[in-house]
Amino acid sequence: MNTYDIQSDAVVAVQYHVDKTPGLVIAAKDGDEVTDFGIRLAGIPAGHKFSSLIQDILLVSGRDSGLNDQTREALQGPKEPVNPQVFVTPT
């Protein structure tokens, strides 16, 4: 795990599309190669968000989304960039 400052490490923040703090990037590392799966968490992963963090780590460690073939085919269709975001509020 690496820790960065969004201001002093602005190049890294831009590279990983991080614009909120505290924030986490869930990525996979094989040797020196880092694979960015686009998973970002903003805020402190407490309460119900903690289980999302664990699920994200498990998902990335398995290197498979678990999506069936039909869903994978459907996701090949969008011609424009898609930026899905999920927002939660503190409980």
N, C-alpha and C positions, 0 to 999 in steps of 0.2 A: 504494500500500500504506500502510495506517495501522497504527500501533503503539499499544496500550493496556495499561494496568496493570489487572489483575483487581480490585484493591482500590480504587485511586483512581478508576478508571473503571467502578465497579460497575454503573452504569446500562447502559452499553454491553455489559458482560459478560452481564447478565441478558437484554438485548434479543436477543443472539445466542446465548443458551443455552451460554455458555462457563463451565465450572466447574473446568477443569484447566489448569495451566500447565506448560511452555509449550504454547500452543495456537494453531491457525490456523483461521480461518474462510475458506472459499472462497466468494466471492460475485461477482456481476457488477455492474458500474457503467456506466450509460449516462447521461452528463451528471451531473445531481445525483441521479438515481434509482439506488438500490442494490437488487438482487434477491438475496434470500437463498435459496439452493438447499438449505440444511440440511446442507451438507458441512462436517464438523469433523475436524480432526486434532489429537490430543493427543500431546505428546512431540516429540522432535526427529525430523524426517523424514530419517533416515539409513539407509543400507543399502537393503534392499528397499522400505522405506516411501517412499524418495525417488521411486521409479518410480510409486507410487500418487499422490503429490503431483502429479507431472507429468501423469498421466492425468486427475486431477481438474481441473486447470487447463485442459487441452485440452477436456474434457467441457463445462465451464462456458463456455469461450470459443465453443464451437459452438452453445450455447443449445439443445442437443438431447441427450437421454439415449441415443439409439440404440436404444431399446426398440421392438420391433415392435408393430403395432396390437393383436394378441391379448394381449400382456403389459400394454399400457396399459389395455385393457378390464378385465382381471383385477384390476389395481390400483385400479380405481374401486370395487370391491366392498367392501373393509373398512369397517365402520361405526364401528369404534373406532380411536382413534389408534394408529399403529404406530411404534415407535422402533427401527429396525434399527441394530445396532452391530456393528462388526467389531473384534476385539481381536487384536493380534499381539505376539509376544515378541521381544526382541532376539536376533539371531543371532550 
